[in-house]
């Protein structure tokens, strides 16, 4: 989907994220508001870029929790990672749910539609050892 320059940007972004995870054990992947009305299919390209970066990060890094905002972004990432079965473990508030992933038993996924507000309790979620 991406040309050589685009792949180089994806690789650089992936490396930055992996480095941050190794140093701080947490990372937030986000995009700024882009004023690029003339770019054809920009929202889809952004979603696919994020999904590719997440996939690239998941291989070498030990990730225990993914927290994703936005329904279409969530769908792109879930599809890219081939996750198909989920089991709810915690509801932080309306529309904000944490699930266990069947295909990756050591990873939890928290999803929030873009139009919903983040619940303050999101940062106090139970850790894996507290769930057992």
QUIVEN-V827671 format. One record per residue. D_LAST is the distance of its C-alpha to the last C-alpha in Angstrom with 2 decimals. Layout:
BEGIN
((D_LAST) (D_LAST))
END
This chain:
BEGIN
((41.37) (42.15) (45.26) (45.35) (45.25) (42.25) (40.39) (41.29) (39.81) (36.56) (36.40) (37.12) (34.52) (31.90) (32.96) (32.79) (29.23) (28.06) (29.96) (28.37) (24.83) (25.80) (27.40) (25.19) (21.81) (22.39) (25.11) (26.51) (28.70) (31.30) (34.90) (37.66) (39.90) (42.32) (45.89) (46.64) (48.00) (50.19) (47.43) (47.03) (43.49) (41.99) (38.80) (37.98) (38.80) (36.51) (33.56) (34.27) (34.63) (31.27) (29.65) (31.49) (30.49) (26.77) (27.15) (29.08) (26.54) (23.56) (25.32) (25.95) (23.40) (19.69) (18.39) (14.75) (15.75) (18.92) (20.29) (23.43) (26.21) (28.70) (28.61) (31.03) (29.51) (26.06) (27.78) (29.66) (26.66) (24.60) (27.73) (28.50) (25.11) (25.38) (22.14) (22.72) (19.64) (17.05) (14.34) (14.07) (10.89) (12.93) (16.67) (18.26) (21.63) (24.17) (23.91) (21.10) (17.94) (14.87) (14.07) (12.29) (15.24) (15.96) (18.37) (16.28) (12.69) (12.10) (13.78) (13.30) (16.54) (17.78) (21.19) (23.97) (27.42) (30.16) (31.84) (28.94) (28.42) (25.43) (23.43) (23.29) (19.59) (18.94) (19.05) (16.50) (13.63) (10.07) (9.27) (6.87) (5.62) (5.60) (3.83) (0.00))
END
